[in-house]
């Protein structure tokens, strides 16, 4: 079985191909096109991201199929013109994507693919629609089913690619720019949200703190890099930021107050400055503030996660999401578990699979293959699959 996966929940266009043979999974390709344009604005603009997905999807698909050695030029251009009417209907609001898709389908043979997995939520609604509609169009043209995938579940399940024997139950911390959740994984497909942020996600806090400090976007990698150069606790940092809700009895988070503390510290640092230096922050101050922000976020995430893992008698802690790529977060987790002599495993994906990518959608598609939806009918307006496969920007996992 070969699964082609599509990820467009935010600003990364991801397509991957995963092969399964006797329950052994083999990665044939995993291509991600990141939209650098948003770095100019300090955040992701959904409609701009949607347009970039429309441009990127077909070129990324070609790269993924070529790398997987599944791209073959056709000798009969008349093989699917009768299907273009439905494809055009499915992509009626995606003119650029339709033209690119039509050219692609005319040029290449149907690849040896058995199903298409696609993110249908949660995420930015305009971006999700592009990916879902593209999946529907290919499903109709190639006559293969679609597997809807929950983006959050995919961040958890991608860990099973390199660690197929993860011991359950587990507590998973999924932490990114849009989500911060603690999820009890009873078994694959059976989840319970036991804690989540009440306001800003941890990644969002990194981004906003970076903006306040005059750094670039995305903020997480930049703050992490500067914090690592600061020297850590051995330098006796003077700036100590609050750890919101770290002592609360539940497993919820709140990071908006931390962002506000950064803002007030910066204002204090800049007050009474000469006019020509009123917005210039001292380099040492910025590096120490980056360390303080990262340290506060890591402390809260680790404390809450370990407390919940103890309470639910978890055998494993699973990390996922873009912030889980943070090297300090990983090393502190490892230190805490070892230092407290906890009898639980820690599992996290390679950094490249922590951020959004098509491969995590492919893995989740494999585990959810029983949810396959038949290809759209050419007799239906927009395809019969449209009634069953819908976008849910606020999709929940538990």
C-alpha positions as CSV (number, residue, x, y, z in Angstrom):
1,X,0.0,0.0,0.0
2,X,1.3,3.5,-0.9
3,X,-0.2,6.6,0.7
4,X,0.3,10.1,-0.7
5,X,-0.2,12.8,1.9
6,X,-1.1,16.5,1.7
7,X,-0.5,19.0,4.5
8,X,-1.7,22.7,4.1
9,X,-3.0,23.6,7.6
10,X,-0.9,26.7,8.0
11,X,2.0,28.1,5.9
12,X,3.9,25.0,5.0
13,X,3.0,23.1,1.8
14,X,3.9,19.4,2.6
15,X,3.5,16.3,0.4
16,X,4.9,12.9,1.3
17,X,4.6,9.3,0.1
18,X,4.7,6.4,2.5
19,X,4.8,2.7,1.5
20,X,3.6,-0.1,3.8
21,X,4.5,-3.7,3.3
22,X,3.6,-6.3,6.0
23,X,3.2,-3.4,8.5
24,X,6.7,-2.1,7.7
25,X,6.6,1.6,6.8
26,X,9.1,3.0,4.3
27,X,9.4,6.7,3.5
28,X,9.6,7.2,-0.3
29,X,9.6,11.0,-0.2
30,X,8.8,14.0,2.1
31,X,8.9,17.4,0.5
32,X,8.1,20.7,2.4
33,X,7.9,24.1,0.8
34,X,8.0,26.8,3.6
35,X,6.5,30.2,2.8
36,X,9.2,32.7,3.6
37,X,6.9,35.6,2.6
38,X,5.3,35.8,6.1
39,X,8.6,36.7,7.8
40,X,8.2,40.2,6.4
41,X,5.0,40.6,8.3
42,X,5.7,39.0,11.7
43,X,3.0,36.4,11.3
44,X,0.9,34.2,8.9
45,X,-1.7,35.9,6.8
46,X,-4.3,33.2,5.9
47,X,-5.3,34.4,2.5
48,X,-1.7,35.1,1.5
49,X,-0.8,31.6,2.7
50,X,-3.8,30.1,0.7
51,X,-2.5,31.7,-2.5
52,X,1.0,30.4,-1.9
53,X,-0.4,26.9,-1.4
54,X,-2.2,27.2,-4.7
55,X,1.1,27.9,-6.4
56,X,3.1,25.3,-4.5
57,X,1.0,22.2,-4.4
58,X,1.6,20.9,-7.9
59,X,5.4,21.6,-8.0
60,X,5.7,20.0,-4.6
61,X,3.7,17.0,-5.8
62,X,5.9,16.6,-8.8
63,X,9.0,16.6,-6.6
64,X,7.6,14.1,-4.2
65,X,6.5,11.7,-7.0
66,X,9.9,12.1,-8.8
67,X,11.8,11.3,-5.6
68,X,9.7,8.3,-5.0
69,X,10.3,7.2,-8.6
70,X,6.6,7.2,-9.3
71,X,6.4,10.0,-11.9
72,X,5.9,8.8,-15.5
73,X,5.1,10.9,-18.5
74,X,1.9,9.7,-20.3
75,X,1.6,8.7,-24.0
76,X,-2.2,9.2,-24.1
77,X,-3.3,12.7,-23.3
78,X,-6.9,11.8,-23.8
79,X,-7.0,9.5,-20.8
80,X,-8.8,11.8,-18.4
81,X,-10.3,14.9,-20.3
82,X,-13.8,13.5,-19.5
83,X,-13.0,14.0,-15.8
84,X,-11.8,17.6,-16.0
85,X,-15.3,18.9,-15.7
86,X,-15.6,17.5,-12.2
87,X,-12.1,18.4,-11.3
88,X,-12.8,22.0,-12.4
89,X,-16.0,22.0,-10.3
90,X,-14.0,20.8,-7.2
91,X,-11.4,23.5,-7.8
92,X,-13.8,26.2,-8.9
93,X,-12.5,28.7,-6.3
94,X,-8.9,27.7,-7.0
95,X,-8.2,28.9,-10.6
96,X,-4.5,28.8,-10.4
97,X,-4.5,25.4,-8.8
98,X,-7.0,24.0,-11.3
99,X,-4.8,25.1,-14.3
100,X,-1.7,23.6,-12.7
101,X,-3.5,20.4,-11.8
102,X,-5.0,20.1,-15.3
103,X,-1.5,20.5,-16.9
104,X,-0.1,17.9,-14.4
105,X,-2.8,15.3,-15.1
106,X,-2.5,15.7,-18.9
107,X,1.3,15.3,-18.7
108,X,1.7,12.3,-16.3
109,X,0.3,8.8,-15.8
110,X,-1.6,7.9,-12.7
111,X,1.1,7.0,-10.2
112,X,1.1,3.8,-8.2
113,X,-0.7,5.3,-5.3
114,X,-3.5,3.5,-3.3
115,X,-4.9,6.4,-1.2
116,X,-4.5,10.1,-0.4
117,X,-4.3,11.3,3.2
118,X,-5.1,15.0,3.8
119,X,-5.3,17.3,6.8
120,X,-8.9,18.5,7.2
121,X,-8.3,20.2,10.6
122,X,-7.5,21.9,12.8
123,X,-5.7,24.9,11.1
124,X,-6.3,28.0,9.1
125,X,-9.6,27.5,7.2
126,X,-8.5,29.0,3.8
127,X,-5.4,26.9,3.8
128,X,-7.2,23.7,4.8
129,X,-9.6,24.1,1.9
130,X,-6.9,24.3,-0.7
131,X,-5.4,21.0,0.5
132,X,-8.7,19.2,0.9
133,X,-9.9,20.3,-2.5
134,X,-6.7,19.3,-4.1
135,X,-7.0,15.9,-2.5
136,X,-10.6,15.6,-3.8
137,X,-9.5,16.5,-7.3
138,X,-6.7,13.9,-7.4
139,X,-9.0,11.4,-5.8
140,X,-11.5,11.8,-8.6
141,X,-8.9,11.9,-11.4
142,X,-7.1,8.8,-10.2
143,X,-10.1,6.9,-8.8
144,X,-8.5,6.4,-5.4
145,X,-10.0,7.1,-1.9
146,X,-9.2,9.9,0.5
147,X,-8.3,9.5,4.2
148,X,-9.1,12.5,6.4
149,X,-6.4,13.3,9.0
150,X,-6.5,15.2,12.2
151,X,-3.4,17.5,12.3
152,X,-2.9,17.1,16.1
153,X,-3.2,13.3,15.9
154,X,-0.6,13.4,13.1
155,X,1.9,15.2,15.4
156,X,1.5,12.4,17.9
157,X,1.5,9.4,15.5
158,X,4.6,10.5,13.5
159,X,6.6,9.3,16.5
160,X,5.6,5.8,15.8
161,X,7.5,5.9,12.5
162,X,10.9,5.4,14.2
163,X,9.5,4.0,17.5
164,X,6.8,1.5,16.5
165,X,6.7,-0.1,20.0
166,X,5.9,3.0,22.1
167,X,4.4,1.8,25.4
168,X,0.9,3.0,26.1
169,X,-0.8,4.7,27.9
170,X,1.2,7.9,27.1
171,X,0.8,11.6,27.7
172,X,1.5,13.7,24.6
173,X,2.5,17.3,24.7
174,X,1.6,18.9,21.4
175,X,3.1,22.4,21.4
176,X,3.3,24.8,18.4
177,X,2.4,28.3,17.3
178,X,-1.3,27.4,17.3
179,X,-1.6,24.7,19.9
180,X,-0.5,23.8,23.4
181,X,-2.3,20.6,24.5
182,X,-1.7,17.7,26.9
183,X,-3.3,14.6,25.5
184,X,-3.8,11.2,27.1
185,X,-3.1,8.6,24.5
186,X,-4.9,5.5,25.8
187,X,-4.3,3.7,22.5
188,X,-4.0,4.8,18.8
189,X,-7.3,6.4,18.0
190,X,-8.4,6.8,21.6
191,X,-7.5,10.2,23.0
192,X,-8.5,12.5,25.8
193,X,-7.4,16.2,26.1
194,X,-6.4,16.6,29.8
195,X,-5.0,20.2,29.5
196,X,-4.6,23.0,27.1
197,X,-3.8,26.7,26.9
198,X,-6.4,29.2,27.9
199,X,-5.0,31.9,25.7
200,X,-1.7,32.1,23.7
201,X,0.0,28.9,22.6
202,X,3.6,28.5,23.6
203,X,4.8,29.0,20.1
204,X,2.7,32.1,19.8
205,X,4.3,33.4,23.0
206,X,7.8,32.9,21.4
207,X,6.7,34.8,18.3
208,X,5.2,37.7,20.2
209,X,8.2,38.0,22.6
210,X,10.5,38.0,19.5
211,X,8.4,40.8,18.0
212,X,8.6,42.9,21.2
213,X,12.4,42.4,21.2
214,X,12.7,43.5,17.6
215,X,13.7,40.0,16.3
216,X,12.4,38.2,13.3
217,X,9.7,35.6,12.6
218,X,9.2,32.8,13.5
219,X,10.3,33.7,17.0
220,X,11.0,30.3,18.4
221,X,14.1,29.4,16.5
222,X,15.6,32.9,16.8
223,X,15.0,33.1,20.6
224,X,16.4,29.6,21.0
225,X,19.6,30.5,19.1
226,X,20.2,33.7,21.0
227,X,19.4,32.0,24.4
228,X,22.0,29.3,23.6
229,X,24.6,31.9,23.1
230,X,23.8,33.6,26.4
231,X,25.3,30.9,28.5
232,X,22.4,29.7,30.6
233,X,22.0,29.5,34.4
234,X,25.8,29.5,35.0
235,X,25.9,33.2,34.2
236,X,23.4,34.0,37.0
237,X,20.8,35.8,34.9
238,X,19.3,38.9,36.4
239,X,16.0,38.6,34.5
240,X,13.6,36.1,35.9
241,X,10.1,36.0,34.3
242,X,6.9,34.5,35.8
243,X,5.9,30.9,35.2
244,X,2.1,31.3,34.6
245,X,-0.1,28.6,36.2
246,X,2.9,26.4,37.0
247,X,1.4,25.7,40.5
248,X,-2.2,25.3,39.4
249,X,-3.8,21.9,40.2
250,X,-5.0,21.4,36.7
251,X,-3.0,20.7,33.5
252,X,-3.9,23.9,31.7
253,X,-1.6,26.6,30.4
254,X,-1.5,30.4,30.0
255,X,1.2,32.3,28.2
256,X,-0.4,35.7,27.6
257,X,0.9,37.0,31.0
258,X,4.4,36.0,30.1
259,X,4.3,38.0,26.9
260,X,3.0,41.0,28.9
261,X,5.9,40.7,31.3
262,X,8.3,40.8,28.4
263,X,6.6,44.0,27.2
264,X,6.8,45.7,30.5
265,X,10.5,44.7,31.0
266,X,11.3,46.2,27.5
267,X,9.5,49.4,28.3
268,X,11.4,49.8,31.6
269,X,14.7,49.1,29.8
270,X,13.9,51.9,27.2
271,X,12.5,54.6,29.5
272,X,14.6,57.7,30.1
273,X,16.6,56.9,26.9
274,X,17.6,59.8,24.6
275,X,15.2,60.2,21.7
276,X,17.7,58.8,19.1
277,X,18.1,55.7,21.2
278,X,14.5,55.3,22.4
279,X,14.0,52.0,20.5
280,X,17.5,50.5,20.6
281,X,17.8,47.6,23.0
282,X,21.1,46.6,24.5
283,X,22.4,43.3,23.0
284,X,23.1,41.8,26.4
285,X,19.6,42.7,27.6
286,X,18.1,41.0,24.5
287,X,20.2,37.8,24.9
288,X,19.3,37.6,28.6
289,X,15.6,38.2,27.9
290,X,15.6,35.4,25.2
291,X,17.1,33.0,27.8
292,X,14.5,34.1,30.3
293,X,11.6,33.6,27.9
294,X,12.7,30.2,26.8
295,X,13.5,29.1,30.4
296,X,10.0,30.2,31.6
297,X,8.2,28.4,28.8
298,X,10.2,25.2,29.2
299,X,9.7,25.1,33.0
300,X,5.9,25.4,32.7
301,X,5.7,22.8,29.8
302,X,7.9,20.3,31.6
303,X,6.3,20.7,35.0
304,X,2.7,20.3,33.8
305,X,3.6,17.4,31.4
306,X,5.5,15.4,34.1
307,X,2.7,16.0,36.7
308,X,0.1,14.8,34.3
309,X,2.1,11.7,33.3
310,X,2.5,10.8,37.0
311,X,-1.2,11.3,37.6
312,X,-2.3,9.2,34.7
313,X,0.4,6.5,35.2
314,X,1.7,7.1,31.7
315,X,4.5,4.8,30.5
316,X,5.7,7.3,27.9
317,X,5.8,11.0,27.3
318,X,5.4,11.9,23.6
319,X,6.4,15.3,22.3
320,X,5.1,16.8,19.0
321,X,4.6,20.1,17.3
322,X,7.0,22.8,16.1
323,X,8.1,23.9,19.6
324,X,9.1,20.3,20.4
325,X,12.1,20.9,18.1
326,X,13.5,23.2,20.7
327,X,16.8,21.6,21.9
328,X,16.6,23.1,25.3
329,X,13.1,21.8,25.9
330,X,14.3,18.3,24.9
331,X,17.4,18.3,27.0
332,X,15.5,19.7,30.1
333,X,12.9,17.0,29.7
334,X,15.6,14.3,29.6
335,X,17.3,15.8,32.6
336,X,14.1,16.0,34.7
337,X,13.1,12.4,33.9
338,X,16.5,11.1,34.7
339,X,17.0,13.3,37.8
340,X,13.7,12.3,39.3
341,X,14.3,8.6,38.3
342,X,10.9,8.4,36.7
343,X,10.0,5.0,35.2
344,X,8.7,6.4,31.9
345,X,10.1,6.8,28.4
346,X,10.5,10.1,26.5
347,X,9.9,10.1,22.7
348,X,10.2,12.9,20.3
349,X,10.5,13.2,16.5
350,X,13.5,14.5,14.6
351,X,13.4,18.3,14.4
352,X,12.3,18.1,10.7
353,X,9.3,16.1,11.7
354,X,8.4,18.3,14.6
355,X,7.3,21.1,12.4
356,X,4.4,20.7,9.9
357,X,5.1,18.2,7.1
358,X,3.4,15.7,4.8
359,X,5.0,12.6,6.3
360,X,3.2,13.0,9.6
361,X,0.0,13.1,7.7
362,X,1.0,10.0,5.8
363,X,1.7,8.1,9.0
364,X,-1.6,9.2,10.5
365,X,-3.3,8.2,7.2
366,X,-1.8,4.7,7.5
367,X,-3.2,4.3,11.1
368,X,-6.6,5.7,10.0
369,X,-6.9,3.9,6.7
370,X,-10.2,2.3,7.8
371,X,-11.7,5.8,7.5
372,X,-11.2,5.9,3.7
373,X,-13.7,7.9,1.7
374,X,-14.6,6.9,-1.9
375,X,-13.5,9.1,-4.8
376,X,-16.0,11.9,-5.9
377,X,-18.6,10.9,-8.4
378,X,-18.5,12.7,-11.7
379,X,-22.3,12.9,-11.6
380,X,-22.3,14.9,-8.4
381,X,-21.8,18.6,-8.2
382,X,-18.4,19.1,-6.7
383,X,-18.1,15.4,-6.0
384,X,-20.0,13.1,-3.6
385,X,-17.0,13.0,-1.4
386,X,-17.6,16.7,-0.6
387,X,-20.5,15.6,1.6
388,X,-18.3,13.4,3.7
389,X,-14.9,15.2,3.7
390,X,-15.2,18.6,5.1
391,X,-12.8,21.2,6.6
392,X,-13.0,21.8,10.3
393,X,-10.6,24.6,11.4
394,X,-11.4,23.9,15.1
395,X,-11.3,20.1,14.9
396,X,-10.7,18.5,18.3
397,X,-8.8,15.3,19.0
398,X,-10.5,14.2,22.2
